[in-house]
Amino acid sequence: MTAELVRGQNHTLPQTRLEIRVSAGTPVVAGATLGDERGTVRGVEWIAHPGSPQLPGLEVSQQAAADHRLAVDLEALPAGAHRVTVLLALPVGAGGPVRFGAVPAPFVAVTGLDGTEIATFTLTDLDAESAVSALELYRRQDAWKVRAVGQGYAGGLAEMLADQGVTDPAALAGSIQEAVTRGLARSVAPPPPRTPEADRVRHATGSADHRPAAPPPAPEPPEPLADPATTGPAHTTQPHTAQPHTAPGPAAAGASAAGPSTGGPINYAHPRRQHAAPPSPPPAAPPAQPGQPAQPVAGDATGWSMDERLYNQIWGMFEDLARAVAAYRSAVDFAESRMDQELDRALSDPRNRIGGAGDRSREAARAKRDELASRAREALDRDLAQLAAEAAVVEPALPAAYAGWGNPVWHAHRIPMEIPMALRIGDLHLPERTELRIPLLVRLPLERGMWVDSGRTASEAAALMDTDRLRRLAMETAVAHAARLLAVYPPGEFAVHVIDPAGSAAGPLAPLVEAGVLAGPPAAGPGGVASVLAHLTRRVDLVQMAVRAWAADSLPPDLDTGEQLLVVNDFPHGFDDRAVTQLRYLADEGPAVGVHLLMVADREEASAYGPVLDPLWRSLLRITPVADSHLADPWVGHAWTYEPLTIPPGSRVLEQVLAAVAAARRAAGR
């Protein structure tokens, strides 16, 4: 049975020797890129296009055509290739259409060598785009799957190649278009004519299936979750894969410079390592019963270490949940649209407006709608059940940095000798299954600060709380995050400073103060604010100059070169214009040299400063002390509910962790 895919949906491939057939209704350029287990395109030798149409296991057409056949032998791909991404583009300067919105929706089919369709995908909803990533074949454990992508690029072939991580994409795009213009070699024979059955409207009826082993490449990853209300479309937040620990790397709260520009392409990529060693082989999954999905295994993603494999697995679960729900919602929307169209057609005939004919038409249309929606829900429930089973296996296996406060691993936690890849700062879920929680991880070292919104307008739950209680809860959230950061860094390599201008946070700060883990007493009053900001601003200036001059040995001996976290309570109280300017400077320049912000503020109150603070808010990841659906992913724009990490009632895990931090510092003489 042919799987009719919608954007984001996956399907298992039953064989490895395949054809990919393209029918576009107008001449298009077809090509493909190969990616390794992290989605990296290793060079132009991993790109098949009309000027270089053959790679081991892959052949594409040498000219633009309305119909294409791409030959794929997955077992013959180059060593290390785990992904094939099929690309389509309109030829330049051929006098034809310049955007896909002006031509029939391209149709792509993955078939066996005998022409039997395995999966199909119609690329709808394209408009100004002149190039598109149509679909991808990828390896998941020992099996290959196909995923419908349908990501368009208004910037054409060059922009699409850049999003694939290709070096000098403009030059390569130019050479491809030149090869197409010259008509360099033979054309690939067109596929057999399509049948009316194949031309019917495509809809989602199957499962979103399980996650890829590694996602498509990207030049620099965007950040996966954004707060549209405060950061705008250019700033998103996303869990990132491993970066070298020798320098600050992107975090899930990510570098704002890495975010996609407004109106730019949606990036489906799982971010990749910058310098990666060969990944350790994932553990083998227990054999499943025939016809049943494989039993989930903690750490079944690729990675150098178990921590990295778990990190990548968590990212994959997030991606799976996003796309499974997207496929379900798309199918339900299609069912509603189809019902409306059928009702319009039936009732456009005056004879059906009276008597029982109209009622029968309405009943039939609603029955079809209900059937399609039911089938989509069944597919979603299968996917959610599989993800829930995986979460049940993964959660107990998480190291402390990835675990919630209720995980027993925190009670046996020892201060590490090196920092982990990431730190958990909360959980994410969608309304289709609220109990299925995905950990929200931020990369370490941090490259973006956080803002705990203490305002009552932050969320519906916050609006129901007393103002004083909400502010205390926000500060307790900040203290818990600071404690987690202290606990996952080696002794003496992470310092926490606190600005509490009015001294209103003495209660929430008590665990940090009593454990003696702060760099100094909480700063109060204008003088205290000025002193701490001057100290950290000086540190940023000195380290920046030393880095630029390659003169790290010239830093003053009393300068603490460890990571620094500044916790600011109740901003903007106690801040004059100079202090605000310094705070913006720390937010912009600090992360690159190890100085990070953790703000506790009411966004509405701070808005009195006007646009001067907009860059500050955009540079910080907004989180809330209570559950709130203010984060959006970059693929389909789901509104994700963020759940802050909470300490179990009556637990003293926070005090135990801070005591371990203090003991480790004493033992290290710090």
C-alpha positions, 0 to 999 in steps of 0.5 A, a space after each residue: 500500500 502506498 504511503 501518501 505523506 504530508 509535510 514532516 511525515 515519515 515512512 519506512 522503506 522496505 528496500 534499498 534499491 529505489 527510484 525517486 520520480 519527480 513530476 513537476 508540470 514544468 522543467 525543473 532541476 533535480 539534485 541530491 546531497 548526502 549527509 553523514 550521521 550528524 547531517 553534515 555535507 562533507 563537500 561538493 563530492 557529496 552533491 549530485 547535480 546536473 554538472 556532476 550527476 553521479 555519486 556512488 549509489 546515486 544518479 540524477 538527471 543532467 538537464 532540466 526536465 518536467 519529469 525525472 527519475 533519480 536512481 538510488 542504491 542506499 547500500 552503495 552510498 559512500 561510507 559514512 553517508 546516512 542521508 539523501 536529501 532530494 532538491 528541486 529548483 527552477 532553472 534560471 534564465 530559461 524564460 520559464 516560471 521563476 517561482 513554484 507558486 506559478 506552476 502545478 504542485 510538484 509530485 515526488 514518488 519513491 518507488 521500487 525498481 519495478 515502479 511500485 510506489 512506496 511513498 508519495 508526496 505532493 509539494 503544496 503551499 509553495 509561493 515565491 520559492 524557486 527551490 525546494 528540499 523535497 524529501 529525504 531518505 535517512 538511516 534510523 538504526 538499521 533501517 532506512 526511512 523517507 521523510 517528506 520535507 517540502 521546505 522552500 527557498 525564495 532565495 533559490 538554489 544558492 540559498 538552499 545549498 547554503 542551508 545544506 551547509 555547502 561552502 560557497 553556495 552561490 558559486 556552486 549554484 551558478 555552475 549548476 545553472 550553467 550546466 543546465 543552460 548548456 544541456 551538458 549530457 543525456 537526459 534521464 528517461 521520463 517516468 511512465 505517465 501518471 494515472 488519475 489515481 496518482 493525481 488525486 488530492 493527497 492527504 495524511 492517513 499514516 503514522 508520523 513514524 519514528 525519528 531519524 538517526 540524524 537530521 538534515 544539515 544546516 550551516 549554523 543551527 537556529 535556536 528551536 524555541 522562541 517567544 514570539 511576543 518578546 523575541 520576534 521571529 528572528 530569535 528562536 531557541 533550540 537544543 543543539 548537538 555537541 560543541 567542543 568544550 574548549 570554547 563557548 558553543 551554541 546553547 539551546 537558548 542559543 546565540 541570537 546571531 544564529 537565528 534565522 532571519 525574518 522571512 527566511 527558510 524554516 530549518 528542519 535541521 538537527 544541529 551538528 557538531 563543529 568538530 566531531 570524532 567518530 560517534 560511538 555505536 548506539 546500543 542495540 535495541 532488543 528484538 521486537 515481535 513481528 509487526 511491532 516497533 523496536 523496544 526503546 533503548 536509552 542512548 540509541 542516538 549517535 554520539 561520542 559518549 553516552 551523554 551525547 547520545 542521550 542529548 541527541 535522543 532527547 532532541 530526536 524525541 522533541 523533533 518526533 513529537 513536533 512532527 507527529 502532532 503537525 501531521 495530525 493537525 494537518 490531517 484534521 485540517 484537510 478533513 475539515 476542508 474536504 468536508 466544506 468543499 463537498 458540502 459546497 458542491 452538494 448544496 450548489 445544486 438547487 435540487 439538493 437544498 430541499 428534501 432529504 438529498 441535502 441532509 444525506 449529502 451533509 451526513 456523508 460529508 461529515 462521515 468522511 470527515 470523521 473517518 479521516 480524523 479518526 484515522 489521523 488520531 489513531 496514527 498520532 496515538 501510535 506515535 505518542 505511545 511509542 514516544 511515551 515508551 521511549 521517555 519512560 526508558 530515557 528519563 531514568 537513564 539521564 545524568 544529573 545535568 539532564 535530570 529533573 530534581 525528583 530524579 534520584 541521581 541528584 541525591 548521589 550527585 558528585 561535582 564533575 571534573 568537566 562540564 556536561 554538554 547541556 543542562 535541563 532547565 524545564 520540560 516541554 509538552 503539547 496539548 495532544 498529550 500533556 503528560 508526555 514531557 520532553 526535557 528542555 536542554 540548554 547547551 553549555 557553556 551558555 551562550 545566551 542568558 535567561 529571563 524569568 518573567 515575574 509579571 502577572 501578565 506573563 501567562 494565564 496561570 501567573 494572572 491568577 497568582 498573588 503578585 508577591 507570591 509570583 515574584 518569590 516563585 520567580 526568584 526561587 526558580 532563578 536560585 534553582 537554575 543557579 544551583 544546577 549550574 554550580 553543581 555541574 561545573 568543576 569546583 571553582 570554574 563557575 561563580 554566581 553574583 547576585 544583585 538584589 537592589 532592595 533586598 527583597 529576595 533574602 528568603 529565596 536567596 537563603 540556600 545560596 547564602 547559607 551554603 557560602 557558594 556566592 562570589 560575594 554577598 548579594 549587592 543592594 542599593 545603587 552602590 552595590 549595583 554599580 560595583 558588581 556591574 563595574 566588576 563584570 564589565 571590566 572582566 569582559 573588557 579585559 578578556 576580550 582584549 586578551 583574546 583579540 591580542 592572543 595575550 591570555 597570559 597578560 590577564 591580571 592574576 586576580 581575574 577570575 577566568 571561570 564562567 560568571 553568572 549574574 542574577 539580577 532580581 526585580 529589574 529595573 529597580 535600582 538601575 540608572 541609565 548607566 547601569 542599564 547600559 552596562 547590563 545591555 553590554 553584558 548581555 551582548 558581549 558577556 556570553 562570548 567571554 563567559 559572563 551570563 545573565 539570569 534576570 528576574 523581572 516583570 516585562 511590563 514594568 521594565 517596558 517603561 524604559 521603552 525600546 532601549 531595552 528591546 535588544 536586551 529582551 531579545 538576547 535572553 531566553 524567556 522562561 516563566 516560574 509557572 507553566 506557560 505556552 509561550 515557546 514556538 518551534 521553528 518547523 511548524 510553529 507549535 505553541 509549546 507549554 514550558 513547565 519549570 523544574 520544581 523541587 519535590 515538596 519536603 525535599 532538601 535536594 537543593 541544600 544537599 547539592 549546594 553543600 556538595 558544591 561547597 565541599 568540593 570547593 573546599 577540597 579543591 582549595 577554591 
